[in-house]
Amino acid sequence: MYRTHTCGELRIEHVGQRVSLSGWVQKGRDLGGMTFVDLRDRYGITQLAFNEEWNTSLLADARKLGREFVIAIEGEVIERSSKNKQIPTGEVEIKVDKLSVLNSSALPPFTIEDETDGGEELRMKYRYLDIRRKPVRDNLLLRSKVNLEVRKYLTDLGFVDVETPFLIKSTPEGARDFVVPSRMHNGEFYALPQSPQTFKQLLMIGGMDKYFQIVKCFRDEDLRADRQPEFTQIDCEMAFVEQEDILQTFEGLLKHLLKEVKGVEVGDIPRMTYDEAMEKYGNDKPDIRFGMEFLNMNSLVKDKGFKVFDAAESVLAINVPGCATYTRKQLDALTNWVRRPQIGMQGLVYCKYNEDGSTKSSIDKFYNEEQRVEWMKAAGAEKGDLLLILAGEDKITRKAMSELRLYMGETLGLRNPEVFAPLWVLDFPLLEWDEETERYHAMHHPFTSPKPEDLAKIDSDPGNVKANAYDLVMNGNEIGGGSIRIHDRDLQKRMFNLLGFSDEEAQKQFGFLMSAFEYGAPPHGGVAFGFDRLVALLGGDEVIRDYIAFPKNNAGRDVMIDSPATISGEQLTELSLAVTEA
Ligand code: ASP
């Protein structure tokens, strides 16, 4: 028998018992007449003791063990003389009387401990070794727990887990498709799903009523930090629902997860319209763990002789609490920060609200004390606060201010990962103008229903039509999004037209859905959560890579199996992909 217990299990109550354990050698400590070995498995670490007084040849064998050797031992649980309070097994050790080496190990390329010396790329290359480390292992265990809790919650509500195919035809979610050439059908391709969107709608037409799936999705997007070409969604759809039903159901899901996984109870999730989010935070996924809402200063500062503000479309400010004491150096650093190309502002104006009630700004030449105090009042500032002001074209300034706000929140420690502040963002615009293609694109996807009260505007003023679309945001991250769908054939057809599809193109790409709409499609709607991101946030992190067993790197490569890779000429020929010389 390899083991009677795991390496995380033995406690003081087990003293005197005979046990066998198996695992990996984390490290050994050789103290001359005795040697201690830390034995690790998924469950923890148990100390093994070897002593020349007990058995000299066993001690000699123990000394030969290298890091990551796989061993099995037998022995007696004894009380440790010097206890380690840091680990649950720290009060005991094993007096080993039998040792077998099950496998040796090459020297690992990085230390397999909580704090490792291995760089990211190296750890990705040897991911199976990285997974032996507690932080990575704990992330995967958390992921498994969240997965189970999602299933429990949804299954209790009557949701059915249905698998949808991976080899399909394009689903438009705004990215490029990954395609798979068909060998049997020369010159034809499958596309991998960007999401199961159309299938889940067809399931509603099929009467499944409540569907969910924890499912892989594939999007061939340009590389952005912390994006994975394949990722996992909790994908859901319900029939005979209005937006409110969806919000209630999935608010419940998030609350359930926070409670079961983190032991955190949150109250009702606040709601905000998209317009309000953009106005107050310059961002459709605001982090509401802290304030610093935008103040539009246009009416306070224009026409007072300061050209920069007069020329600006928007003058925006945030009030940073307690920072009036910022030094010249700190303010210069902030100015440089907003001037970086990623932020792209020309400069930063500040105004300090000193403790004595006086003010001091970088543009005192143009605005007197009385005016400056008025700004402070408008911003709801208190003595000791610092106003940071950016000016320029509205869209750019809003975006920059949003970044600055997050940066200040981070700097002031207001973005505590153990605090969870979810938020619903509602009433997204239906369409988004794309400068490049000079066309409207669906902001969510083409199956999203316009708000009925805005239907009249759909031809005359499409840019101002709002959708029955919503996002669930947490701590400045979008964790989920969805919409009430169009279930009427004619409206769906109009929508495709609006998005620039001719009738033939719409028919060719989505004829199956339009036909299905002819056979009694119920009203329906749904949502999908980014499972990787959700788990990362619950883990107190924002990097999703650390919560995926075998992730791709930032360049979309799997550096462990070395993929993507070329394929043989034969395969290319078989797939009719071989390039023939002209
Ligand atoms: N399919 C959508 C997405 O992947 C989610 C939804 O509308 O349910 O974002």
Boltz pocket constraint, residues with backbone or C-beta under 6 A from the ligand:
constraints:
  - pocket:
      binder: B
      contacts: [[A, 173], [A, 194], [A, 195], [A, 196], [A, 197], [A, 236], [A, 481], [A, 482], [A, 483], [A, 526], [A, 527], [A, 528]]
      max_distance: 6.0
